[in-house]
Amino acid sequence: MDSKQNCVAAQIEKHKQMLSNGVREISLTDMLTSEVCQQILSECREFRDRIYTPLKTIFTFIKQVLNPDKSCKRAVTGVVVERLVLNGETISANTGPYCKARKRIPEEAVQDLVKVTGKMTSEKTLTPWRAYGRELKVFDGSTAKMSDTAANQSEYPQVKNQKKGIGFPIIRFVVVMSLTVGTILNYAMSAYSGKGTGESSLLRSIFNCIKKDDIVLGDRYFPNFFTI
């Protein structure tokens, strides 16, 4: 890795830490407590847990992803320390309630939050950051392996040429991202194979986040007849 790549990597880590720590200029709290995000979270089914509310669960999950130690134990420890420092309250360090609360967050709510926060940051973009005064967006797709559960195997089956019980569920996804500020504006997911699971099909399902006068960037796989 050359010096320029090292510099970029260091900047990314710095901003991840700022986001995780709630620095004023780039605060998770400011974004997730906005009126529109609160509306999305209020539509989640009722949580009985008074500690891991929908907002707290989402907040903790994001910090878990940003932290170098991505374990649930580390995430819950952060909540335990926070409650002790702010409220003088001692709570259990058991990861079970947090994991159950995370499972109760609907996938649709997560996607809505991604779209809202992506749009919020994109709209605040300073004009000098824009390419010729226009928003620069990039789209691309990839795949990822998932936990080997019956539910995942049913919705995102393993590759067909693998013997049953050996492979992991695999998901295909496409994202549209603001290259100007680096936030994801929308995404689509599907099984790895089957009708309507190609990257072009997934992109067309989220085309509405690409607006008139936007500059878009994608690899040569995408500019086919159906996409254009």
N, C-alpha and C positions, 0 to 999 in steps of 0.2 A: 504493500500500500504506500503510495507516494505522499509527499507532504500536503498536497492539496486535498487528497482523500482523507488524510488524518485530520485536517482542519475541519472539513465538512462533518466527519464523524463526531468530532468533539463538540461542534455546534449543535448537532442533533441531540447528543446526550445532555448538553446544557439545557436545552429547551424542554426536553422530557422531564428533567429534574425541576425546572421552574414550574411546569404544568402540574407536576405531582405535589410540589410544595405550596401551591396556591399563591405564587408571586402575583402582585397586583396586575401587572400588565398582561398576564396570560393565565388567568385564574379559572380553574374548573368550577369553583363555586359561583362565579359571575355567570358562567354559561348555563350551568344546570339549574340555577335558581331563577333564571329568567322566566317571565310569565308563560311564554310558549312552551318551554320545557316542563314547567310545573303542570301545565294542562295535560301534556302527554303522560306524565307519571301519575296524575290523578285518575287516569282512565285504567290503570292497572288494577287487577282485582285486589280486594282488601288484604292487607298483610296483618296478621295477628301479632307478629313480633314487633315490640315497641322499639327495639334497637335497630334492626335491619329493615328500615322502611324502604320503599322503592328508591327514593333519592339516595339514601345512605348506601344501599346495595350497589347501585350503579356507580356511585362515587368510589366506593371501595374496590369495585371490580376494575375500574379504569386505573386506579393507583396500583393495583396488583399487576396489571399488564405492563405499566411503565417501570415498575421496580425490577432491578436486576434479579432479585429473589422473587420469583413469580408464584411461590407456594401459597396455598390458602392459609397456612399457619402464620406466615409473615403478614398477610393481609389482615387477618383477625387480630394479630398482636398490635397492629397499628390502631385499630378501633379500640382495643382494650386500653392502650396508653392514652389515647385521646379522651376517652370517657373519664379516666382517672384524673387527668390534668385539668380538664375543663369543668367537670361536674363533681369531682371527688368521689366518683361512683366506681365500685369494683364489679366488673362483669366477667362472665366465663370466657375462657380462651378456647373453648370447644369450637371447632370449625364447622360442626354440623348445621347450626342455625343459619350461618352465612351461606353455606352451599345450598341449603334448601331455599333460602330467600332468592338466591341468584337464579335458581331453576324456575322460580315463579314469575320472573320478569318475561313478558311475552316478546318473542322475536320481533314482532311488528313495532313494539315500543322502542326497541333498540335501534331499528332502522329509522324510525321517525326522528329519534334523537340525533342520529348521525346526519340526517338530511338538514335538520334545523340548525345544529351547531356549525355544520359545513357552510350553510348559507349565511349565517350570521358573520362568520369570520371573513368569508369572501366579500360580503357587502361592505365591510370596513376596510377593504384594501386601499392603501394609499395610491393615488393616481400614478405617481412615478414608478410604482411597482408593476404596473400593467404594461403589456407589450403593445405599443402604439395606442395606448389608451383602451385596449380591449382585454377581456378576460382570457387567460390562457389555460386550457383544460387538457388533460391527458386521460386516455382510457386504456385499460389493459386487463388481461385475465390470467388466472392461474388455477392451480388445484391444491388441495390440502387433505391430509389424512385426518380421520376423526376417531374418537373413542369407539371401541368395538362393543357397542350396545345393540340390542335388538331393534330399538327405535331408529338408531342411525343406519343400521344395515337395511332397514325397511325403506327409509326415505332416500338414503344415499348409498346404494349398494356398492360392494367392492367390485373391482374389475372382473369381468366375466371369465377371462381366461385363467383366473386364480381359483384354486380348489376352495370350496366352501369351508369356512372356519379357519382359513389361513390368512387371508387378506384383511385389511382394514377398510371400513367405509371411506369413500372418497368423495369430496365435494368439489364442484367447479364454481368459480365465482368471477365476476367482472366488476371493476370499480371505475367510477369517473371521479377524477381528482382535480382540484384546483392546483395547477402548477405554480400559480402566483403566490399562494400562501401555504400550500401543502396539505390542505384538508380534503377529506373524502366528501364528495357531494352526494353520492348515492352508490348503491351496489345491488347486484342481483346474484342469487345463488341457485344452483340446481344439482341434480345428480350428475355423475361424470359422463354418462352416455345416455342416448335415447333421444326421441324427437323433442326439439325445442331446447336442447341442453347445450348447443354450441355457443361459443363466445359471441358470435354476431347476433344470435337470437337473444341472448341475455342483454347485450348492449341495447338492442332496439326496445327492450322492455323498460329501460331507464333513460331513454333519449330525451325525455322532457326536461332534464336538468341542463341540457345544452341549449343555449339561447342564441337568438339572432346576433350576429357580429362577433360571437365567440371565435377564438382561434383554437382548433382542436388538433391534438397530436395522438397518433396511434400507429402501430406497426402495419406492415403491408397486408396482413391477414384480413384487416377490417374493411378496406375500401372495395367491397364487392358489390355486385348489382343490387342485392337486397338491402344492404345498409345504405347505399347512396340513394 
